[in-house]
Amino acid sequence: MSTLLPIIIQIVAGILGGQAVGAAMKQAALGQLTKVLGGGVGGVVGGTVLGSLLGGATGTDPAAAGATGGAMGGLLSSALGGAGGGAIVTAILGAIMKNRA
């Protein structure tokens, strides 16, 4: 379970970040499925990238968080990276869908 927890946190945080950006980008026709999928995928990617930048944690092992402060630091970087990644991917999808219309 300890290897799944960071991934679950990244997905949930990514979905929340995607929902926030989707609410802010009302002019783009973003459906709920687009926000959820974009946020979830972006959350995993963002959490993994941030974790690897902050001391070698890849988002799959919070105990290997290195400089981020152990397990809690790994989970925090998963949450922050997940929210940021989900927001970024959802914003990119919103810009693409806006330009298509």
N, C-alpha and C positions, 0 to 999 in steps of 0.2 A: 504494500500500500504506500510505502514511503517513496517509491519511484513514480507512482501515479499522481500523488498529491500535487506536485508542482505543475504537472500538465493540466490537471483539472482547474487549478487556480489560474493558469494562463488562459485557458479557454473561457472561463467565467469572466475574468477581468477583460479579456478581449471583446466579449459580447457586450459588456457594459460600456467599454470605450466606443464600440461601434454604434451602440444605441445613442450615446451622447452626441456623437458626430452626426448621426442620422437626424436627430432632432434639431441640431443646429443648421443643417443643410436642407431646409424645407423646400428650396427651389428645385433641388434634384429629386427626381422621382425614384426614391429608394424604397423598395418593398421591405417588409419585415424579414423575409428569407435572405435577401441580399445583406442586410445589416447583421443578421445572426451569423451567416456563413463567413462573410468578410471579417467580422470581428473575431470569430473563433479561430480562423486560419491565421489572421494577423496577430492574434494573441499568442499563439504557440510560437510563431516565428519571432515576434518581438521579445518574448520572454526568454527564448533560447539565445538570441543575439545579445541581449543585455546581460544575461547570466554569464555568457562566455567573456564578455568585455570586462566584467567586474571581478574577475579572479578565477576564471576557469570553470565555473559552474555552467553546465549545459542545460539546466532546467529539468534534468531527469534525476539528479541526486543532490538534494539540498544539503547533505552532510559534506559535500565536496565544494561548498560555496567559497572557500578560500578567504579572500580579503573582505567579503561581504558580511562576515560575522557569523558564520556557521549556518545551522539549519534555518534559523529565523531570517537571517539575511538572504539566504537563498530563496525562501518563500516570498520575502518582500520584493526581491528583484524579479521574481516570477510575476508577481501581481503588477508591479509598475511597468515592466516590459510588456506584459500582456495587454494592459490597458492602452499603453502607447501604441503598440503594434496594431491592435484592433482598430484604434482610432485612425491611424495612418492608412491602413488598407481600405477601410470603409470610406475614407475621404477620397482616396484614389478611385475607388469604384463609383462613388457619387459624381466625381468630375467626368469620368468616362461616360456614365449614363446621361449626364446633363448635355454633353457635347454630341451624343448620338441623337438626342431628341430634336 
